[in-house]
Amino acid sequence: MLELARFYSEDMPKPEDTVEEFLSFRALYSELKLDLITDAVLPFLIANDMDRA
């Protein structure tokens, strides 16, 4: 997850925020039991109003 935090450091300067967002999305993804392929993730985020900070 540290690599993920570094990649998004300009958008989310605090690494713990990036990790928190990732864990939150992963929990939601698991709870909804979705089978999203990579191309479907962005439309999913937009449809669920998760594309804005």
C-alpha positions in Angstrom: 0.0 0.0 0.0 3.0 2.3 0.5 3.5 2.3 -3.3 -0.1 3.2 -3.8 0.3 6.1 -1.3 3.4 7.3 -3.2 1.7 7.2 -6.5 -1.2 9.4 -5.3 1.0 11.7 -3.2 0.0 14.8 -5.2 -3.7 14.1 -4.8 -3.5 13.0 -1.2 -0.3 14.3 0.5 -0.8 12.3 3.7 -0.1 8.6 3.1 -2.6 7.5 5.8 -5.4 9.2 3.8 -4.6 7.2 0.7 -4.4 3.9 2.8 -7.7 4.8 4.5 -9.5 5.5 1.1 -8.1 2.2 -0.3 -9.3 0.2 2.8 -12.7 1.9 2.6 -13.1 1.1 -1.0 -12.0 -2.5 -0.5 -14.5 -3.0 2.3 -17.3 -1.6 0.2 -16.2 -3.8 -2.7 -16.3 -6.9 -0.5 -19.6 -5.9 1.1 -21.3 -5.5 -2.2 -19.7 -8.7 -3.5 -19.0 -7.1 -6.8 -17.0 -8.6 -9.6 -15.5 -5.5 -11.2 -12.9 -5.8 -13.9 -10.4 -3.0 -14.2 -12.4 -1.2 -16.9 -15.5 -1.2 -14.7 -13.9 0.4 -11.6 -14.1 4.1 -12.7 -17.8 3.8 -13.9 -18.6 2.2 -10.5 -16.9 5.1 -8.6 -18.7 7.7 -10.7 -22.1 5.9 -10.4 -21.7 5.8 -6.6 -20.5 9.4 -6.4 -17.1 8.4 -5.2 -15.1 10.2 -7.9 -14.8 13.5 -5.9 -12.7 14.3 -2.9 
